[in-house]
Amino acid sequence: MSTLDKTLREGHYAKKQIFCKDRLISWSHRNRFQVGLKLASQFAGKRILDYGCGDGSFLTMLMKGPASPSAAVGVERQNDLVEDCRARLGAEVGLRFILNDELDAPEHQGVYDAVICMEVLEHVMEVEPLLDLFVQLLAPSGKLLISVPVETGFPLLVKQSVRRVAGWRGIGDYPGTSSYALGELLASMLANAKRQHILRPVHRNADGSCFHDHKGFNWMVLRETLAQRFEIERMLSSPLTWLTPHLASQVWFLLRKKHDASIRDNANHVNAKKIRSFKSKSRMGERAKGIAPPFPYFLIPPINVFLHSSVG
């Protein structure tokens, strides 16, 4: 076993993901990391920030690889995660870990050549304020690299089956999950970018903060939100890059900041669409309210199917 593997195995998330006993889960996460490392290789010799760095596995692999950045900062909201990363990985030159609250300091404003955010946005209650923070952290020519899971369409069936079996075997982090009613499952299979397709469960951390699990996450809706603030340079799938996102496990977005004028024009366009949508809903009446397309859910009993959505 390599020294790098020994270091990574001590990470809380690495144990459940890239070193998972289930070969399919391990393979998927290892390939996800490899796609991320390849995309991040363009930031060699530059200054980067990993928002929601978890146990620091990705930053460690990047710093020890052939395309290491000159400096890297890992950010987490929980003090215990930051302290763990500092204790295990703090000796790495050019790598440090900070709490989310520390990002308010002037030293972080507009200085990063890249902000990386992997498997985080699906859990965030309000995505827009976080995207605004990324804009503030990025240098004028900086880029944003995001990955999120695909929890719609055919991949949802595959993932839920794997999660269910892994939960039975006591592998990973899959026992405590949100179940799907049949109507919710059908809506998730047919989801598109036009609207959020089902209500998303809300969970609460020990500190009182709220978060979503994976259930109901719609990467296509996120794509539209990202396009309001950033130019999408590239979209890529993982664990197999040649797959369309509609058949993949994760989707990656490589984005660059828009010019102020472009953002302003796009905001005006979005506001106009909201006004038109509001007028349309007013005419349609109560039937148009809610987040899901019209569907006779009352005809389907809220039975729990064999599928589950993962927390974390």
C-alpha positions in Angstrom: 0.0 0.0 0.0 1.4 3.4 -1.0 1.9 6.2 1.6 -0.8 8.2 -0.2 -3.3 5.4 0.2 -2.4 5.1 3.9 -3.1 8.8 4.4 -6.3 8.7 2.5 -7.7 5.6 4.2 -7.8 7.6 7.5 -10.3 10.0 6.0 -14.0 9.7 7.1 -15.5 9.9 3.6 -12.7 8.0 1.9 -13.5 4.9 4.0 -17.0 5.0 2.7 -16.3 5.9 -0.9 -13.0 5.2 -2.7 -12.1 2.5 -0.2 -15.6 1.1 0.1 -15.9 -2.7 0.4 -18.5 -2.7 -2.4 -16.5 -2.8 -5.6 -19.0 -0.9 -7.7 -19.2 2.0 -5.2 -15.5 2.1 -4.9 -15.0 2.1 -8.6 -17.5 4.8 -9.2 -16.0 7.2 -6.6 -12.4 6.5 -7.7 -13.3 7.3 -11.3 -15.2 10.4 -10.1 -12.0 11.6 -8.4 -9.9 10.8 -11.4 -12.2 12.9 -13.6 -11.9 15.8 -11.1 -8.1 15.5 -11.0 -7.9 15.6 -14.7 -10.1 18.7 -14.9 -8.2 20.4 -12.1 -4.8 19.7 -13.8 -5.3 23.0 -15.7 -4.9 24.8 -12.3 -1.3 23.6 -11.9 0.9 26.2 -10.2 -2.2 28.3 -9.3 -4.1 29.1 -6.2 -7.3 27.1 -5.6 -10.0 26.7 -3.0 -12.0 23.5 -2.4 -15.4 24.4 -0.8 -16.8 21.5 1.2 -13.5 19.6 1.1 -14.8 16.9 3.5 -11.8 14.9 4.8 -9.4 16.5 2.3 -8.9 13.5 0.1 -9.3 15.3 -3.2 -7.0 18.1 -2.2 -4.4 15.7 -1.0 -4.4 13.7 -4.2 -4.2 16.9 -6.2 -1.3 18.3 -4.1 0.7 15.1 -4.4 0.0 14.7 -8.1 1.9 15.9 -11.2 -0.2 19.0 -11.6 -0.3 20.4 -8.1 -1.4 24.0 -7.4 0.9 26.4 -5.8 -1.5 26.8 -2.9 -4.7 25.2 -1.8 -7.3 26.0 0.8 -9.9 23.5 2.0 -13.1 24.9 3.5 -15.6 23.2 5.8 -18.5 24.3 8.0 -17.8 21.9 10.8 -15.0 22.5 13.2 -14.3 18.8 13.8 -13.8 18.2 10.1 -11.4 21.1 9.8 -9.4 20.0 12.9 -9.2 16.4 11.6 -7.9 17.7 8.2 -5.3 19.9 9.9 -4.2 17.0 12.1 -3.8 14.5 9.3 -2.8 16.7 6.4 -1.5 19.9 7.8 2.1 19.1 7.2 1.6 19.2 3.4 3.4 22.3 2.0 1.0 24.8 0.5 -2.2 23.2 1.9 -4.3 24.5 4.7 -7.8 24.1 6.0 -10.2 26.8 7.3 -13.8 27.2 8.5 -16.4 28.7 6.3 -16.7 31.8 8.5 -13.1 32.7 7.8 -13.9 33.4 4.2 -15.0 36.8 5.1 -11.4 37.9 5.6 -10.0 40.2 2.9 -7.2 37.8 2.0 -9.8 35.5 0.4 -11.6 38.1 -1.8 -11.1 37.8 -5.5 -7.8 35.9 -5.3 -8.5 32.3 -6.3 -7.7 31.0 -9.8 -10.2 28.2 -9.2 -12.9 27.3 -6.8 -13.8 23.6 -6.6 -17.1 22.3 -5.2 -17.6 18.6 -5.4 -20.9 16.8 -4.3 -22.0 19.8 -2.1 -24.6 21.8 -3.9 -27.2 19.0 -3.8 -27.3 19.4 0.0 -27.5 23.2 0.1 -30.9 24.8 1.0 -30.2 28.0 -0.9 -27.8 27.7 -3.8 -27.8 31.2 -5.1 -26.1 32.9 -2.1 -23.3 30.3 -2.2 -22.8 30.9 -5.9 -22.5 34.6 -5.2 -19.8 33.8 -2.6 -17.9 31.9 -5.3 -18.0 34.9 -7.5 -16.5 37.0 -4.8 -13.7 34.5 -4.1 -12.7 34.0 -7.7 -10.1 36.2 -9.4 -11.4 38.1 -12.5 -10.2 35.2 -14.8 -11.0 32.5 -12.2 -12.9 29.3 -13.0 -15.5 27.3 -11.0 -15.4 23.5 -11.1 -18.5 21.8 -9.7 -19.7 18.2 -9.6 -23.1 17.0 -8.4 -24.9 13.6 -8.5 -27.5 12.6 -11.1 -30.6 11.7 -9.1 -33.1 11.7 -12.0 -34.0 9.4 -14.9 -32.5 5.9 -15.3 -29.4 6.5 -13.1 -31.8 7.0 -10.2 -33.0 3.4 -10.5 -29.5 2.0 -10.7 -28.2 4.1 -7.7 -31.1 3.3 -5.5 -30.7 -0.4 -6.1 -27.0 -0.3 -5.3 -27.7 1.8 -2.2 -30.4 -0.6 -1.0 -28.1 -3.6 -1.3 -25.3 -1.7 0.3 -27.6 -0.8 3.2 -28.5 -4.4 3.7 -24.9 -5.3 3.8 -24.0 -2.5 6.2 -21.7 -0.9 3.7 -21.2 2.8 3.3 -23.7 5.4 4.7 -27.0 4.2 3.3 -29.3 2.9 6.1 -31.0 6.1 7.2 -32.5 7.5 4.0 -35.6 9.1 2.6 -38.0 6.8 0.8 -39.8 7.4 -2.4 -43.5 7.1 -3.0 -44.4 5.7 -6.4 -45.6 9.1 -7.7 -42.3 10.7 -6.6 -40.3 8.0 -8.3 -42.3 8.5 -11.6 -41.8 12.3 -11.4 -38.1 11.8 -10.8 -37.8 9.5 -13.8 -39.4 12.1 -16.0 -37.8 15.2 -14.5 -36.5 18.1 -16.7 -34.9 21.5 -16.4 -38.1 23.5 -16.3 -39.0 23.1 -12.7 -38.2 21.2 -9.5 -40.1 17.9 -9.8 -40.8 16.8 -6.2 -40.6 18.3 -2.8 -37.2 17.7 -1.2 -36.8 16.4 2.4 -35.2 18.8 4.9 -32.9 17.4 7.6 -31.3 19.2 10.6 -27.7 19.1 11.8 -26.8 19.0 15.5 -26.0 22.7 15.3 -29.5 23.5 14.0 -28.6 24.1 10.4 -30.7 22.5 7.7 -29.7 20.5 4.6 -31.2 18.3 1.9 -30.3 14.7 1.2 -30.0 13.4 -2.3 -33.7 12.8 -2.8 -35.3 15.0 -5.4 -32.0 16.7 -6.5 -32.3 17.9 -10.1 -29.0 18.6 -11.8 -30.8 20.1 -14.8 -32.4 22.8 -12.7 -29.0 23.6 -11.2 -27.5 23.9 -14.6 -30.0 26.7 -15.4 -29.2 28.4 -12.1 -25.4 28.2 -12.9 -26.0 29.7 -16.3 -27.4 32.9 -14.7 -24.0 33.8 -13.1 -21.4 31.8 -15.1 -20.5 30.8 -18.6 -20.5 27.0 -18.9 -17.3 26.1 -20.7 -17.7 22.4 -20.4 -19.9 19.6 -19.1 -18.6 16.2 -18.4 -19.9 12.9 -16.9 -18.5 10.4 -14.5 -17.6 7.7 -13.8 -17.5 7.3 -17.6 -16.8 10.5 -19.4 -18.2 9.4 -22.7 -21.7 8.9 -21.2 -24.3 11.6 -21.5 -25.2 13.1 -18.1 -28.7 11.6 -18.4 -27.0 8.1 -18.1 -24.2 9.0 -15.7 -23.7 8.9 -12.0 -22.3 12.5 -11.7 -22.1 15.5 -13.9 -19.3 18.1 -13.9 -19.5 21.8 -14.8 -16.5 23.9 -15.7 -17.5 27.5 -15.5 -16.0 31.0 -15.8 -17.3 34.3 -14.4 -19.5 36.4 -16.6 -18.8 40.1 -17.1 -21.0 42.4 -15.1 -23.0 43.5 -18.1 -23.7 40.0 -19.1 -24.9 39.1 -15.6 -27.1 42.2 -15.5 -28.7 41.4 -18.9 -29.3 37.8 -17.8 -30.8 38.9 -14.5 -33.2 41.2 -16.4 -34.1 38.3 -18.6 -34.7 36.0 -15.6 -36.9 38.6 -13.9 -39.0 39.0 -17.1 -39.5 35.3 -17.2 -40.6 35.3 -13.5 -43.1 38.1 -14.2 -44.5 36.2 -17.2 -44.7 33.0 -15.1 -46.5 34.8 -12.3 -49.1 36.2 -14.7 -49.6 32.8 -16.2 -50.1 31.2 -12.8 -52.5 33.9 -11.8 -54.7 33.1 -14.8 -54.5 29.4 -14.3 -55.5 29.6 -10.7 -54.8 27.2 -7.9 -53.9 24.3 -10.2 -50.7 26.0 -11.2 -49.4 26.4 -7.7 -46.7 24.1 -6.3 -43.4 22.9 -7.7 -44.4 19.7 -9.5 -46.2 19.4 -12.9 -49.9 18.4 -12.7 -50.1 14.7 -11.8 -52.9 12.8 -10.1 -50.8 11.7 -7.1 -53.9 11.1 -5.0 -54.6 8.1 -7.2 -51.4 6.4 -6.1 -51.1 5.3 -2.5 -47.9 6.7 -0.9 -46.2 3.3 -0.7 -42.5 3.1 -0.1 -40.8 1.3 -3.0 -37.6 -0.6 -2.6 -35.5 2.4 -3.5 -33.8 4.8 -1.1 -32.0 8.1 -1.6 -28.6 8.5 0.1 -27.7 11.0 2.8 -24.2 12.5 2.4 
